[in-house]
Amino acid sequence: MSAKVTVIIYILVTLEIGVLLLFLPWYSQFWEENFFLYLMAEKLNASWLPTFITSGWVRGGVSGLGLFNIVTGIREIINFRQSVAALNQRLSRSNHPVQPAQSSQSVHPQLKTNEDHRETTDHSSPPGETGLSDHQSTELPPRVQSQ
């Protein structure tokens, strides 16, 4: 039931935004005489902004976004049952309790922890070397320290 209501609300909001974006740019009361547009242009010191926003190119782009929203709403109406089924499936997956995590050794027995690695690794090294790999060393080699 909640999935149906969610999809219906999504369709209504999408269609409403689409209709607003399709027609609103072409009414001068809302688009050209917009107080917030002139306030923003004044605050940003961008006198070119009202001319740009009221151009036909920007109006057409905004109307195109509105048309896209309307087409999306119509597509959701056509695919209503599939949308509800997909949402129900997603909701049912999220309601299942998560299984407790198993220890890393039982999941991946071939992986060893750092302690296992230290026990099985031969740390003998030739004279003059520390025997530690680069990611394990905490000191600079003696020749670098003397410089």
C-alpha positions as CSV (number, residue, x, y, z in Angstrom):
1,M,0.0,0.0,0.0
2,S,2.7,2.5,0.9
3,A,4.6,1.8,-2.4
4,K,1.5,2.7,-4.4
5,V,1.0,5.9,-2.5
6,T,4.7,6.7,-2.9
7,V,4.6,6.2,-6.7
8,I,1.4,8.2,-7.0
9,I,2.9,11.1,-5.1
10,Y,6.0,10.9,-7.2
11,I,3.9,11.0,-10.4
12,L,1.9,14.0,-9.2
13,V,5.0,16.0,-8.1
14,T,6.8,15.2,-11.3
15,L,3.8,16.3,-13.4
16,E,3.3,19.5,-11.4
17,I,6.9,20.5,-11.6
18,G,6.8,19.8,-15.3
19,V,3.8,22.0,-16.0
20,L,5.3,24.8,-13.9
21,L,8.6,24.6,-15.7
22,L,7.0,24.4,-19.1
23,F,4.7,27.4,-18.8
24,L,6.2,29.7,-16.1
25,P,9.1,31.1,-18.1
26,W,6.7,32.6,-20.7
27,Y,4.7,34.7,-18.3
28,S,6.4,38.0,-17.8
29,Q,4.9,38.6,-14.3
30,F,6.8,35.7,-12.9
31,W,9.9,35.6,-15.1
32,E,10.9,39.2,-16.2
33,E,9.6,41.0,-13.1
34,N,11.2,38.7,-10.6
35,F,12.3,40.6,-7.5
36,F,14.8,37.9,-6.5
37,L,16.4,37.9,-9.9
38,Y,17.2,41.6,-9.6
39,L,18.2,41.3,-6.0
40,M,20.7,38.5,-6.9
41,A,22.0,40.5,-9.8
42,E,22.6,43.5,-7.5
43,K,24.2,41.5,-4.8
44,L,26.5,39.7,-7.3
45,N,27.2,42.9,-9.2
46,A,26.2,41.1,-12.3
47,S,24.1,43.5,-14.4
48,W,24.1,41.0,-17.3
49,L,22.2,38.3,-15.3
50,P,18.6,39.6,-15.8
51,T,19.2,39.9,-19.6
52,F,20.6,36.4,-19.7
53,I,17.9,34.8,-17.6
54,T,15.1,36.5,-19.6
55,S,16.6,35.5,-22.9
56,G,14.7,33.0,-25.1
57,W,17.5,30.4,-24.9
58,V,17.2,30.1,-21.1
59,R,13.4,30.2,-21.2
60,G,13.5,27.4,-23.8
61,G,15.9,25.4,-21.7
62,V,13.8,25.6,-18.6
63,S,10.7,24.7,-20.7
64,G,12.6,21.7,-22.0
65,L,13.3,20.6,-18.4
66,G,9.5,20.9,-17.8
67,L,8.7,18.8,-20.8
68,F,11.2,16.2,-19.6
69,N,9.4,16.1,-16.3
70,I,6.1,15.7,-17.9
71,V,7.4,12.8,-20.1
72,T,8.9,11.2,-17.0
73,G,5.5,11.5,-15.2
74,I,3.7,9.9,-18.2
75,R,6.2,7.1,-18.3
76,E,5.7,6.4,-14.6
77,I,1.9,6.3,-15.2
78,I,2.4,3.8,-18.0
79,N,4.8,1.7,-15.9
80,F,2.9,2.1,-12.7
81,R,2.7,-1.6,-11.8
82,Q,6.4,-2.2,-12.5
83,S,7.3,0.8,-10.4
84,V,5.2,-0.4,-7.5
85,A,6.6,-3.9,-7.8
86,A,10.2,-2.6,-7.9
87,L,9.6,-0.4,-4.9
88,N,7.9,-3.2,-2.9
89,Q,10.9,-5.5,-3.7
90,R,13.4,-2.8,-2.5
91,L,11.4,-2.2,0.6
92,S,11.2,-5.9,1.4
93,R,14.9,-6.2,1.0
94,S,15.5,-3.3,3.4
95,N,13.2,-4.8,6.1
96,H,15.1,-8.1,6.3
97,P,17.5,-8.2,9.3
98,V,21.2,-8.2,8.4
99,Q,23.0,-11.4,9.3
100,P,25.8,-10.9,11.9
101,A,29.2,-10.6,10.3
102,Q,31.4,-13.6,10.6
103,S,35.0,-13.5,11.5
104,S,37.5,-12.9,8.7
105,Q,39.1,-16.3,9.2
106,S,35.9,-18.2,8.8
107,V,34.9,-16.2,5.7
108,H,38.3,-16.3,4.0
109,P,40.4,-19.0,5.6
110,Q,43.3,-18.4,3.2
111,L,43.7,-14.8,4.4
112,K,46.0,-14.4,7.3
113,T,46.0,-11.7,9.9
114,N,49.1,-9.6,10.6
115,E,50.0,-11.7,13.6
116,D,49.9,-14.9,11.5
117,H,52.0,-13.2,8.9
118,R,54.6,-12.1,11.4
119,E,54.9,-15.6,12.8
120,T,55.4,-17.3,9.5
121,T,57.7,-14.7,7.9
122,D,61.5,-15.1,8.1
123,H,62.8,-11.8,9.3
124,S,66.5,-12.6,8.8
125,S,68.2,-10.1,6.7
126,P,71.7,-9.5,5.3
127,P,74.1,-7.5,7.5
128,G,73.5,-3.7,7.3
129,E,69.8,-3.9,6.5
130,T,67.0,-3.5,9.0
131,G,64.9,-6.5,7.7
132,L,61.7,-4.4,7.7
133,S,59.7,-3.7,4.6
134,D,59.0,-0.1,3.6
135,H,55.6,0.0,5.1
136,Q,56.8,-1.4,8.4
137,S,59.9,0.8,9.0
138,T,59.6,3.7,11.4
139,E,63.1,5.0,11.1
140,L,65.2,6.3,8.3
141,P,68.2,4.2,7.2
142,P,71.5,5.2,8.8
143,R,73.0,6.7,5.7
144,V,70.1,9.1,5.2
145,Q,70.1,10.2,8.8
146,S,73.8,11.2,8.7
147,Q,73.3,13.6,5.8
